[in-house]
Amino acid sequence: MIMVTIAFLLGLILCLLFGVPYIDFLQKRMIGQYVKELAPHSHASKQGTPTTGGVFMVTALVAAAVITLLLAQKLKTEALIILLSLLFYTFAGFQDDYLKLKGKGNDGLSPKGKFLRQLAIALLPVSFLLMSGQTGIDVGVYHVELGWFYPLLAVFVITGASNAFNLTDGLDGLAAGAGVPVFVASALIAFFTGYTQVAIIAAAAAGVLLGFLKFNAPKAQVFMGDTGSLAIGGLLGTLAVMGKFEILLILLGGVFVLETLSVIIQIFSYRTTGKRVFKMSPLHHHFELCGWSEAKIVKVFTAVSVLFCAAALIIEWGIR
């Protein structure tokens, strides 16, 4: 547990240290976010806010994880696969952000292009698990062998987590605030089930997200962009499959699941009935249009995320 704590603190400190010069660089180069025309009117003030903060987030995360893993003598194949997947997701997200900045709008990668990249990257950790003969899921003390169906589930978990985190990253501090308890809980679950490498990386991610809130809490100095959201979401899914808590992730990431479901429900309802269930999706925009302040939404969603994670931990300990 000492190494897990060190990873968390290193992630926090390095994120704070790396963030200041990187944000200064973005401000001097005037590299800012372009707000979508369909976004709530209150988002107009966000125009020009520096973006691609995911660059210093991931740099801090990888540095914190590698240093701690070396100290713990746990820098093995599993950890390298996780970190390599994280970097690939970061590159994919940065490409999307770059295209948006280059085009001075919100037209980055096409949905198909983004999905294909997410899918291809997810195959890296899934292929490793298949070659290791790990084709089952753990539910408490029980192991359920899935055979050929497992890779489909694992790819779905990773790509789904990447997209869900990306959808949630729509308000200052929302994705990071809701993400901190998820990664803390993931670190605890992985540590107590013997997946030390997963626990250390998850703890480093929790520290980085907490540090990022210093710059991203309302009113944000920087956005993580797709560089950060695709990467952190992809990391969460990868940690879940490598740490064998794929099913529990549904509850752990309850806020992200609800955000994703709101989009699916909205699209399905509109296409089948011509009516919208929510004033706007993802879910956080619905509450914005209901009159909730941005700060209130972030606080409530973060609190709900804590409750989801607490429930997941209670269930995990209860069935072991």
Beta strands, then each sheet from edge to edge (+ up, - down):
strand 1: 136-139
strand 2: 142-145
sheet 1: 1+ 2-
end
